[in-house]
Amino acid sequence: MGAALKHEYEIAPDEPRAAEEPVTQPLVAVLDVGVSKTVCLATRRDPVLDLHPERPLRVLGVGQQTAPAFASGKPADFDACARAIQVALDEASVMAGTAVRRVIATYSGPGMNARIVRGAARVRGKQIGTRDIEAVLQSAMQAMPTPQRSFLHVEPLRYFIDDGEEIADPLGFAGTMLAVEACVVTAPTEALNALKSCVRQAGAEVDEIIAAPKAAGMAVLTPEERAEGALVIDLGAGSIGIGVFGDDQLLHAETVAAGGVRLTRDLAMKLQTTFAAAERVKLAFGAVGDACDRREAVQAPKLGMDGRLEAATTLRGVIADTLTPRLYEMLLLARERLTRAGFVGEAAPLRAVITGGGALIPGVRDMAAEALGMPVRVGRPLELCGFDHGEAGPAYAAAAGMLRYRLDTPALDEEDDRFQPSLAELASSVRNGVHSMWAWLRENF
């Protein structure tokens, strides 16, 4: 017995306690698939950051891949798109220290638009509950016919009880009839399925798809701008994204099939060079208006008689004169779409914020202010750090906005069965085959 006690005494005090391993938060990843490049950002939930939302968001993984087909100006194919996504995912995974398996993606392709619709439903009990709100939102969705289209967002703008005054939140109020006005954003089902299939082939799954203008607005607009009314213009390579915000809500979102690709093609024709060479010249020396020394001579190779590039020079004024009319035309087209959607006069946004790669062109801010008829600033992601190459620029706006949205929104597997106006909650109603995704990608990208 004494030996046993001695044995106990010798082991028990010297036995080290197992250190409690910290709980590792799951990786949060977002994917912005564009015509010119694909960007993946990854981070983790930070309990300290949750207590102090004003602290900057630190990115743990960054992956970026230039679209292979963009260098030649030719349409992309399915495999090339999947490979670009895979490279971006792999780069972000290596940097973050763990594999990216699930992402939230943006959609910025053609065919996205929005409408304000109205729905109504009878209240089932004495007070309005969550089931009544779900029913009236479903009624609003049914009021908008969507053949071959899928819902991206259903944003309730205002509610009405028994045709009374508008109310922001009807939960708990008494009434017999509940009505709602909502902003419904849709996109081609075929395009969304093609995007999800590309991501799946790259080795990940898409949890949700966000309209790129909405994502960009969440990253670059201040709370005051979202409340008072602001316009977001996302100048991408393949399209222009338009997002209107007011009362801290998304009021409108759509895409215009015009972007930086058109600028590059105009420049390639003017300089008699290849698309890839024109793109390099545009990035290095591009400007609009008088935002450059028009007499400065710069290197701009052109095609020789044998079909090969040969050294040549041009003036920056020639480049500006080529880009200016096309970009001004694109901005006027965005203004026309804004007018068509009813945002004119007192309903017009107070200011505009431009994002995307096109926002970096010298002179674009002044041109946008003239074309849109309102104050304009260049938008960069707010409260975002962790980039080795410096501050995140306007081209990262949509990805940064998705990251903030994902951290501010409960994980999909943690949500209950209540209605959520997002594509993820409606996936079962829109899933179908992707037999023509190759043709769609080839036509639109």
Helices and strands as residue ranges (DSSP letters): H 2-11, E 27-33, E 37-44, H 47-51, E 57-58, E 61-66, G 68-71, H 78-96, E 102-107, E 113-122, H 130-142, E 149-161, E 166-167, E 177-188, H 189-201, E 205-211, H 212-220, H 223-228, E 230-235, E 240-246, E 249-256, H 260-271, H 275-285, E 297-299, E 302-303, E 309-310, E 313-315, H 316-340, G 345-347, E 351-355, G 357-360, H 364-372, E 376-378, E 384-385, G 394-396, H 397-408, G 412-414, H 423-430, H 437-444
